[in-house]
Structure formats: structure tokens, C-alpha cells
């Protein structure tokens, strides 16, 4: 069982409280951690225009990625706290910082009125995909970060610039990473064909 399944209630509580607080929909925190998250976001967002078109799907995707990184940090640091407590505490600040970053992005290169077609390539972003890949064998050799880049590029159809905003890295770095992933996939594919 992965951490998303173990703590599904807490994950959904974080998503719902963040979404409702961001869009000023009268959030109703049910837990202590979600009350802290709500108050933290209200303070952080006070007087700011909601310039980031936050959707629950965006939020779930980013929180899944955060949880994966927190889980790995917990495994390596072995702090004297429970895994759930560690992840929830880190999530509050992670969500706050992510929203603050997204709201400060200048998006003159991106027209939100242009509707992107929704292509379904047979996988959704979740912790299982990030950890294990998908039914597509050629994705199994990629790291979680590399899979996330593939997800953003081909499932979400994000440009290199948009990906750089999401991943908080320079667009040249993202372009180099993307090119190296494509090269890696090509090499893995040709190796697979030679071994047949």
C-alpha cells in the first residue's frame, strides 16, 4: 500500500481545504492540520489577486509529487516523528510556497483562453505512476522526476516554458532534461529491439 492510499483522507482534506481557501469558498477544516493550513493560506493570500487558475486536478498532481519527495526525505532522515505527521507538517508549507510561486508567475507567453485538447494516453499522475511507471514498458526505466516531465509534456501538453514554471527551474535546464529523457527513451527502445 502506498502513502497516498494509507493517508487518503488526509490527502483529500489538504486538497479540499486548499481549494476552498484559495477560491474563498468558506472552507470548513475538520482536522487540526487543515485548520493550520487554512489560516496559513489566508495569511499568505491576503489582499492578493487569484491570478493562478487553480483546479483540484492541478492541486492533486502537485501534492502527489510533494508527498513523494517528503516520503523519500523521511526514509533518508528517519526523524523522531510519525510518517503521517512529517508529511502533513511539510505539506502545509509546501502548498503555501507553491501557490505563492504560481501566483507570481508572469504568464504573457501563455493564453489561458486557448483551450487545449484533452488527449488521454492511458495514465494519470499519481504516486504509483511516479514510483513504478506505467503499463508502458519504456517508461519503467525513468526516475519519478523524468516521468513527471513526460507526463507534463505529453499528457498535459505543457510547453517548456510552462514546465519551467511548474518545476521552478530555468527553461534551459528543463529543455536539457527533456532532451536527455527523449534520448534515453530512444536508446532504451533501440536496445529493446536489438534484444528481440
C-alpha positions in Angstrom: 0.0 0.0 0.0 1.5 3.4 -1.0 1.4 6.5 1.2 -1.5 8.0 -0.8 -3.7 5.0 -0.1 -2.6 4.9 3.6 -3.4 8.6 4.1 -6.1 9.2 1.5 -8.4 11.0 4.0 -5.6 13.5 4.9 -4.7 13.9 1.3 -8.2 14.8 0.3 -8.6 17.1 3.3 -5.5 19.0 2.2 -6.8 19.3 -1.3 -10.3 20.4 -0.3 -9.2 23.0 2.2 -6.5 24.4 -0.1 -9.0 24.7 -3.0 -11.8 26.3 -0.9 -9.4 28.7 0.9 -7.8 29.8 -2.4 -11.1 30.5 -4.1 -12.6 32.0 -0.8 -15.4 29.3 -0.7 -15.8 29.3 3.0 -13.6 26.3 3.9 -14.6 24.1 6.8 -11.5 22.5 8.2 -12.2 19.2 10.1 -8.8 18.5 11.5 -6.1 20.4 13.4 -3.7 20.3 10.4 -6.3 21.5 8.0 -7.2 24.4 10.3 -3.5 25.4 10.4 -3.3 25.1 6.6 -6.4 27.2 6.2 -5.1 30.0 8.4 -1.6 29.8 6.8 -3.1 30.2 3.3 -5.5 33.0 4.4 -2.5 35.0 5.7 -0.4 34.2 2.7 -3.1 35.1 0.2 -4.5 38.2 2.0 -5.0 41.1 -0.5 -3.7 39.1 -3.4 -5.4 38.6 -6.7 -6.2 35.0 -7.6 -4.0 35.1 -10.7 -3.4 31.3 -10.8 -6.4 29.3 -12.2 -6.1 26.6 -9.5 -8.0 23.4 -10.2 -8.3 20.4 -7.9 -6.6 18.3 -10.5 -3.5 20.6 -10.6 -3.5 20.6 -6.8 -3.7 16.8 -6.6 -0.9 16.3 -9.1 1.4 18.7 -7.2 0.5 17.3 -3.8 1.3 13.8 -5.1 4.7 15.0 -6.2 5.3 16.7 -2.8 4.3 13.6 -0.9 6.7 11.5 -2.9 9.6 13.9 -2.1 8.5 14.0 1.6 8.3 10.3 1.8 11.9 9.9 0.4 13.2 12.6 2.8 11.5 10.8 5.7 13.1 7.5 4.7 16.6 9.0 4.5 16.4 11.3 7.6 14.4 8.9 9.9 13.1 11.8 12.1 11.6 11.1 15.5 8.0 11.7 14.4 5.4 9.6 12.5 5.4 9.5 8.7 1.9 11.0 8.7 2.9 13.9 11.0 6.0 14.6 9.0 4.2 14.6 5.6 1.3 16.8 6.9 3.5 19.4 8.5 5.7 19.6 5.4 2.6 19.8 3.2 1.3 23.0 4.8 4.4 24.9 3.9 4.8 23.1 0.6 1.3 24.1 -0.6 1.7 27.7 0.6 5.1 28.1 -1.2 3.8 26.5 -4.4 0.7 28.7 -4.5 2.8 31.8 -3.8 5.2 30.9 -6.6 2.4 30.2 -9.1 0.6 33.5 -8.3 3.8 35.4 -9.1 4.5 33.9 -12.5 4.2 36.3 -15.4 2.2 34.4 -18.0 2.3 36.7 -21.0 3.6 33.8 -23.1 0.5 31.7 -22.2 -3.0 32.4 -23.2 -5.4 30.7 -20.7 -8.3 31.3 -23.1 -6.9 28.9 -25.6 -8.5 25.5 -24.8 -6.1 22.6 -25.1 -7.4 19.3 -26.4 -7.6 16.7 -23.8 -5.7 13.6 -25.0 -5.7 10.5 -22.9 -2.6 8.5 -23.1 -3.7 5.8 -20.7 -2.1 7.0 -17.4 -2.8 9.6 -14.7 -0.3 11.2 -12.4 -0.2 9.5 -9.1 2.3 8.1 -6.7 2.2 4.6 -8.3 3.0 6.1 -11.7 5.8 8.2 -10.2 7.3 5.2 -8.3 6.7 2.4 -10.8 6.0 3.8 -14.2 3.0 2.6 -16.1 2.0 -0.3 -18.4 4.2 1.3 -21.0 7.5 -0.7 -20.5 9.7 2.1 -21.9 8.6 4.4 -19.0 9.7 2.0 -16.3 13.3 2.8 -16.7 12.7 6.5 -15.9 13.1 8.2 -12.5 10.0 9.8 -10.9 11.2 13.3 -12.0 11.7 12.1 -15.5 8.2 10.5 -15.6 6.8 13.8 -14.3 8.4 15.7 -17.2 7.0 13.1 -19.7 3.6 13.5 -18.0 3.6 17.3 -18.3 4.8 17.3 -21.9 2.7 14.6 -23.4 -0.4 14.2 -21.2 -0.8 17.8 -20.1 0.8 19.2 -23.3 2.8 21.8 -21.4 5.4 23.9 -23.2 9.0 24.0 -22.0 8.3 27.5 -20.5 5.2 26.3 -18.7 7.1 23.2 -17.4 9.8 25.5 -16.1 7.2 27.4 -14.1 5.7 24.3 -12.7 9.1 22.7 -11.8 10.6 26.0 -10.7 13.7 25.6 -12.9 15.2 27.6 -15.7 13.6 26.8 -19.1 17.1 25.9 -20.5 17.5 23.4 -17.7 14.1 21.9 -18.4 14.9 21.8 -22.2 18.2 19.9 -21.5 16.4 17.5 -19.1 13.6 16.8 -21.7 16.1 16.3 -24.5 18.1 13.8 -22.4 15.0 11.9 -21.4 14.0 11.6 -25.1 17.5 10.4 -25.9 17.3 7.9 -23.1 13.9 6.6 -24.3 15.3 6.2 -27.8 18.3 4.3 -26.6 16.2 2.1 -24.4 13.8 1.4 -27.3 16.6 0.6 -29.8 18.3 -1.7 -27.1 14.9 -3.5 -26.7 14.6 -4.0 -30.4 18.1 -5.4 -30.7 17.5 -7.8 -27.8 14.5 -9.3 -29.6 
